[in-house]
C-alpha cells in the first residue's frame, strides 16, 4: 500500500535544534494557509514563496481543482507542503451519508460557528474517517505524505477534536502546528491569539492545558513557538512584521500568514483584500533584508523530521 511505504520513511519524533555560538539559533517557518481554496490564493502563495519569505504552505484537498494546484506547489523544490485539515468549509471527501453528523442538508460541512456550538454532539468516529481520507487523498495525489498537519479555522482546538488531531499526527508520524503557547503559565494575552477572540479567558486556559497534556503524552514534533498575530487589517504593517522578527525567541518558530489575490471564489469570505496586503508585505525586499540582518534561518517543517540533523 502506498501509505505503508510512505510511512516507512518516517521515524521517531525527535529533532535537534541548531546550536549557534553557544546558543540556539532562531529558525522560522513562514506558513501560508488555505492553499487550494481559490486560484488567486494559490497564485499569491506561490509568488510569496518565489519572491518573498514564505517557506511553507498547507493544502485544502477538499477544494475543486486542487489536483493542478497541488502539482504546482510540489514543483517548487524549496517549498514545504503540508495538509490543511478541513471540516468547516466546502464538502467532505467522503459521501455525505457516511459523515451525516459533519454536514448540513446540502452535504456541505457545518460552518465553524455551528461546529463550536455543537462540539459536544459531533461524531468523532465520522470526523476521524473524513480527516484520514484527506491525508490519504494528499498522499495519493502527491506520492508522499504532507510534511506536517494543521487545521482550518482552529475548530480542532476543542479537546476531543485536538485529541484526534494528535492521534493522526502520531499515526502518520507527522509534525503538526500547535497554535498556542504549550508551556504557558496561562498569563495569556488573548490579543496574541486573535483566532480565539471572544472566548472567555478561563475557557482558553482550559483548552490549552488539556491540549498541552495531549501533546506531551504523545511526544509529537512541533515548532517551539507559534506566531499567530499577523492577521487582521490593523496587524498588517511592515513595522509589525519587523517587531515580530526582532522578538523571535531561540529555536523553531512558525509564523502563520494568509497571502493571496482576491478572487471571485472567495465571495462571502471576510478576509479578501487583506490577503493582497499580506502578499505585498511578505514580498517586500525590506522584510527579507531584515530577516538576513537578524541572521534568522528560514526553514520548513522538514527541519522537525527525524533523521535530519540540524547541527
C-alpha positions as CSV (number, residue, x, y, z in Angstrom):
1,X,0.0,0.0,0.0
2,X,1.3,3.5,-0.9
3,X,0.7,4.9,2.6
4,X,2.6,2.0,4.3
5,X,5.6,2.6,2.0
6,X,5.4,6.3,2.7
7,X,5.2,5.8,6.5
8,X,8.2,3.5,6.4
9,X,10.3,6.6,5.5
10,X,9.4,8.4,8.8
11,X,10.8,7.7,12.2
12,X,10.6,8.9,15.8
13,X,9.7,12.4,16.6
14,X,13.0,14.0,17.8
15,X,14.8,16.9,16.2
16,X,17.9,18.7,17.1
17,X,18.0,22.5,17.3
18,X,20.9,24.3,15.7
19,X,23.3,25.5,18.4
20,X,24.9,28.8,17.3
21,X,27.9,30.3,19.1
22,X,26.8,28.9,22.5
23,X,23.1,29.5,22.0
24,X,20.2,28.2,20.0
25,X,19.7,29.9,16.6
26,X,16.4,31.4,15.6
27,X,14.8,29.4,12.8
28,X,11.5,30.5,11.2
29,X,8.8,28.6,9.3
30,X,6.6,31.1,7.4
31,X,3.5,29.0,6.6
32,X,0.8,30.3,4.2
33,X,-2.6,28.8,5.0
34,X,-5.5,27.9,2.7
35,X,-3.6,26.8,-0.4
36,X,-6.2,25.3,-2.9
37,X,-9.1,27.4,-1.6
38,X,-9.1,29.6,-4.6
39,X,-6.9,30.1,-7.7
40,X,-6.0,33.6,-6.6
41,X,-4.8,32.3,-3.2
42,X,-2.7,29.6,-4.9
43,X,-1.1,32.1,-7.2
44,X,-0.4,34.6,-4.4
45,X,1.2,31.9,-2.1
46,X,3.5,30.7,-4.9
47,X,4.5,34.4,-5.6
48,X,5.1,34.9,-1.8
49,X,7.4,31.9,-1.9
50,X,9.3,32.7,-5.0
51,X,9.7,36.5,-4.3
52,X,9.2,36.7,-0.6
53,X,9.8,34.9,2.7
54,X,7.1,32.2,2.6
55,X,8.7,28.8,3.1
56,X,5.7,26.5,3.6
57,X,2.1,26.1,2.7
58,X,-0.8,23.8,3.7
59,X,-3.3,22.5,1.1
60,X,-7.1,22.1,1.4
61,X,-7.5,18.9,-0.5
62,X,-11.3,19.0,-0.5
63,X,-11.4,22.1,-2.8
64,X,-12.3,21.9,-6.5
65,X,-9.4,21.8,-8.9
66,X,-6.9,21.0,-6.1
67,X,-5.0,18.5,-8.3
68,X,-3.4,21.0,-10.6
69,X,-2.8,23.5,-7.8
70,X,-1.1,20.8,-5.6
71,X,1.1,19.8,-8.5
72,X,2.2,23.5,-8.9
73,X,3.2,23.7,-5.2
74,X,5.1,20.4,-5.3
75,X,7.0,21.7,-8.3
76,X,8.7,24.3,-6.0
77,X,11.6,22.3,-4.6
78,X,12.2,24.7,-1.6
79,X,8.5,25.0,-0.6
80,X,7.3,22.8,2.3
81,X,3.8,21.4,1.5
82,X,1.6,20.2,4.3
83,X,-2.1,19.4,4.8
84,X,-4.7,21.9,6.0
85,X,-7.3,19.6,7.5
86,X,-10.8,20.8,6.9
87,X,-14.2,20.1,8.4
88,X,-15.7,23.6,8.5
89,X,-15.6,24.7,4.8
90,X,-16.6,23.1,1.5
91,X,-17.7,19.4,1.0
92,X,-16.3,16.3,2.7
93,X,-14.2,13.9,0.6
94,X,-16.4,11.1,1.9
95,X,-20.0,10.7,0.7
96,X,-22.3,12.8,3.0
97,X,-24.2,9.7,4.0
98,X,-21.0,8.4,5.6
99,X,-20.5,11.5,7.7
100,X,-24.0,12.8,8.3
101,X,-23.0,14.4,11.6
102,X,-20.5,16.7,9.9
103,X,-22.7,18.2,7.2
104,X,-25.9,20.2,6.6
105,X,-28.8,19.1,4.5
106,X,-26.9,20.0,1.3
107,X,-24.0,17.8,2.1
108,X,-21.8,20.8,3.0
109,X,-19.6,20.9,6.1
110,X,-21.2,22.7,9.0
111,X,-19.7,26.2,9.4
112,X,-17.2,26.9,12.2
113,X,-19.7,28.6,14.5
114,X,-22.1,25.7,14.3
115,X,-19.3,23.3,14.9
116,X,-18.3,25.1,18.1
117,X,-21.9,25.4,19.2
118,X,-22.5,21.6,18.7
119,X,-19.0,20.5,19.6
120,X,-20.1,18.0,22.3
121,X,-22.5,16.4,19.8
122,X,-20.1,16.0,16.9
123,X,-19.4,12.3,15.9
124,X,-15.7,11.8,16.5
125,X,-15.6,8.5,14.6
126,X,-17.0,10.2,11.5
127,X,-14.5,13.0,11.9
128,X,-11.7,10.5,12.1
129,X,-12.8,8.8,8.9
130,X,-13.0,12.2,7.0
131,X,-9.7,13.5,8.2
132,X,-8.0,10.2,7.4
133,X,-9.5,10.4,3.9
134,X,-7.9,13.8,3.5
135,X,-4.5,12.5,4.5
136,X,-4.9,9.6,2.1
137,X,-6.1,12.0,-0.7
138,X,-3.0,14.1,-0.3
139,X,-0.7,11.1,-0.4
140,X,-2.5,9.7,-3.4
141,X,-2.0,13.0,-5.3
142,X,1.5,13.9,-4.2
143,X,3.0,10.4,-4.0
144,X,4.1,11.2,-0.4
145,X,2.7,12.3,2.9
146,X,2.4,16.0,3.7
147,X,5.3,17.4,5.7
148,X,3.0,18.5,8.5
149,X,-0.6,18.9,9.6
150,X,-2.6,21.9,10.6
151,X,-6.3,22.7,10.6
152,X,-8.7,25.3,9.0
153,X,-10.5,27.8,11.3
154,X,-8.9,26.4,14.5
155,X,-12.0,24.4,15.3
156,X,-9.8,21.5,16.2
157,X,-8.8,23.2,19.5
158,X,-11.9,21.7,21.2
159,X,-10.1,19.0,23.2
160,X,-11.8,15.8,21.8
161,X,-11.0,17.2,18.3
162,X,-7.5,18.0,19.3
163,X,-7.0,14.5,20.6
164,X,-8.0,13.2,17.2
165,X,-5.6,15.7,15.5
166,X,-2.8,14.5,17.8
167,X,-3.7,10.8,17.2
168,X,-3.5,11.3,13.4
169,X,-0.1,13.1,13.7
170,X,1.1,10.1,15.8
171,X,-0.4,7.5,13.4
172,X,1.2,9.1,10.3
173,X,4.3,10.2,12.1
174,X,3.9,13.8,11.1
175,X,4.9,17.1,12.7
176,X,2.0,19.4,13.5
177,X,1.1,23.0,14.2
178,X,0.4,23.9,17.8
179,X,-1.3,27.3,17.7
180,X,-1.0,28.2,21.4
181,X,1.8,28.6,24.0
182,X,2.3,25.0,25.2
183,X,4.5,25.8,28.2
184,X,2.4,28.7,29.3
185,X,1.8,29.7,32.9
186,X,-1.6,30.9,31.5
187,X,-0.9,34.6,31.8
188,X,-2.2,34.7,28.2
189,X,-2.8,37.9,26.3
190,X,-5.8,37.0,24.2
191,X,-4.7,39.7,21.7
192,X,-1.9,37.4,20.7
193,X,-4.4,34.7,19.9
194,X,-6.8,36.5,17.6
195,X,-8.5,33.3,16.4
196,X,-9.7,32.8,20.0
197,X,-11.1,36.3,20.4
198,X,-14.4,36.3,22.1
199,X,-13.8,33.1,24.1
200,X,-13.6,33.6,27.9
201,X,-10.1,33.6,29.3
202,X,-10.8,30.7,31.6
203,X,-12.1,28.7,28.7
204,X,-9.0,29.4,26.7
205,X,-6.8,28.4,29.6
206,X,-8.7,25.1,29.9
207,X,-8.3,24.3,26.2
208,X,-4.6,25.0,26.3
209,X,-4.0,23.0,29.5
210,X,-5.9,19.9,28.2
211,X,-4.3,20.1,24.7
212,X,-0.8,20.6,26.1
213,X,-1.1,17.4,28.1
214,X,-2.2,15.5,25.0
215,X,0.9,16.7,23.2
216,X,3.2,15.8,26.0
217,X,1.9,12.3,26.4
218,X,2.3,11.6,22.7
219,X,5.8,13.0,22.2
220,X,4.8,14.8,19.0
221,X,7.0,17.0,16.9
222,X,6.0,20.7,16.5
223,X,7.7,24.1,16.4
224,X,8.9,25.6,19.7
225,X,6.8,28.7,19.2
226,X,3.8,29.9,17.2
227,X,3.2,33.4,15.9
228,X,-0.4,34.0,15.1
229,X,-0.8,37.7,15.4
230,X,0.0,38.6,11.8
231,X,-3.7,38.6,10.9
232,X,-6.4,41.2,10.5
233,X,-6.1,44.7,9.0
234,X,-4.5,46.5,12.0
235,X,-1.7,43.9,12.2
236,X,-0.8,44.1,8.5
237,X,2.1,46.5,8.6
238,X,5.8,46.2,7.9
239,X,6.6,47.6,11.3
240,X,4.6,44.9,12.9
241,X,6.4,42.2,11.0
242,X,9.7,43.8,12.0
243,X,8.7,43.7,15.6
244,X,7.7,40.0,15.3
245,X,11.1,39.1,13.8
246,X,13.0,41.1,16.4
247,X,11.2,39.3,19.2
248,X,11.6,35.8,17.9
249,X,12.9,33.5,20.7
250,X,15.6,30.9,20.1
251,X,14.5,27.7,18.5
252,X,12.0,27.0,15.7
253,X,9.0,29.3,15.3
254,X,6.1,29.2,12.9
255,X,4.6,32.4,11.6
256,X,1.1,31.9,10.2
257,X,0.1,34.0,7.2
258,X,-2.6,34.2,4.5
259,X,-1.2,35.8,1.4
260,X,-3.1,35.7,-1.9
261,X,-5.0,37.6,-4.6
262,X,-8.7,38.5,-4.2
263,X,-10.7,36.0,-6.2
264,X,-14.4,35.5,-7.1
265,X,-14.2,32.1,-5.4
266,X,-13.8,34.0,-2.1
267,X,-17.3,35.6,-2.3
268,X,-18.7,35.6,1.2
269,X,-15.3,35.5,2.9
270,X,-14.5,38.2,5.4
271,X,-10.7,38.0,4.5
272,X,-10.2,39.0,0.9
273,X,-8.4,42.4,0.4
274,X,-6.3,41.6,3.4
275,X,-4.7,38.7,1.5
276,X,-3.3,41.1,-1.1
277,X,-1.9,43.4,1.7
278,X,-0.2,40.3,3.2
279,X,1.3,39.4,-0.1
280,X,2.7,42.9,-0.6
281,X,4.3,42.8,2.8
282,X,5.7,39.3,2.6
283,X,7.4,40.1,-0.7
284,X,8.8,43.4,0.4
285,X,12.5,43.5,-0.1
286,X,13.0,45.3,3.2
287,X,11.4,42.4,5.0
288,X,13.9,39.9,3.5
289,X,16.7,42.3,4.3
290,X,15.6,42.4,8.0
291,X,15.5,38.6,8.1
292,X,19.0,38.5,6.8
293,X,20.2,41.2,9.1
294,X,18.8,39.4,12.2
295,X,20.5,36.1,10.9
296,X,17.2,34.3,11.1
297,X,17.2,31.0,9.2
298,X,14.1,30.4,7.0
299,X,13.1,26.7,7.2
300,X,10.2,24.4,6.6
301,X,8.6,21.8,8.8
302,X,11.1,19.4,7.3
303,X,13.6,20.6,10.0
304,X,11.4,18.8,12.5
305,X,11.6,15.4,10.8
306,X,13.7,12.8,12.4
307,X,16.9,11.7,10.7
308,X,17.7,15.3,9.5
309,X,20.4,16.8,11.8
310,X,20.2,20.5,12.3
311,X,23.7,20.7,13.7
